[in-house]
């Protein structure tokens, strides 16, 4: 049996459920309430099942309706993606690319990629969101980014290995920890102020060693690095992010008995891998190519 249910009828079903009733759905769809009721009646007739039942004065989903609602969500979302893909193909190139990058990815490498991208796609705008920990994943899940660079791939997505970031413990050369003249223990670290960068997402995840009795927590990595250069505390930083400070002698690696270095894997993830436009695809390629040129490890810089 071939069913002839129009996509617009599925959209009407979603609107009735999401808006909370026929009247609200009619307003959201800019249609009359009778047109919404007719679309639902036709849907039920074609399918041969009741989608809604009355509960008091409200229409609520039947068990079959709940299943159809979930399937309709996937169908309409896929149709919207297909329409967007067609628009991209018709226009040739996306007008804008949204990029969310975890703060541990080297800025100089990111800007190098964007410089090349600007040459190839001069008319495409780039909106960059610099994130920390779960903030990157949330940008992906909220459809606020076309590409993300993240240390963890959320469920339901596939990530391409980008690089391995090396973190080292550092402080200003005149910091008291450098004056002890011996390998440091965690007991030594606990007596001094640790500088920490806050998770930019709503989950407020923690990462790394957080055992110091005194901690300053800031929102941006550059603020933390500046504070460390002023001798206000110690921290673990991605080595590639502080290469200039290390070269200028503003920061110096701490000699620890253990744990002086740690690593984090970074992945590139597309929000819509199957519907990438030419600009999104090319920017992803540049990020992968230039990261691979480092040997997949930022400690080489």
Buried (B, 14 or more C-beta within 10 A) or exposed (E): EEEEBEEEBBBBBBBBBEBEBBEBBBBBBEBEBEEBBBBBEBBBEEBEBEBBEEEEEEBEBBEBBEEBBEEBBEBBEEEEEEEBBEEBEEEEBBEEBBBBBBBBBBBEBBEBBBEBBEEEBEEBEBEBBBBBBBBBBBBBBEEBBBBBBBBBBBEEBEBBBBBBBBBBBBBBEEBEBBEEEEEBEEEBBEEBBBBBBBBBBEEEBEBBBEEBEEEBEBEBBBEBBBBBBEBBBBBBBBBBBBBEBBEEEBBBBBBBEEBBBBEBBBBBBBBBEEBBBBBBBBBBEBBBEBBEEBEBBBBEB
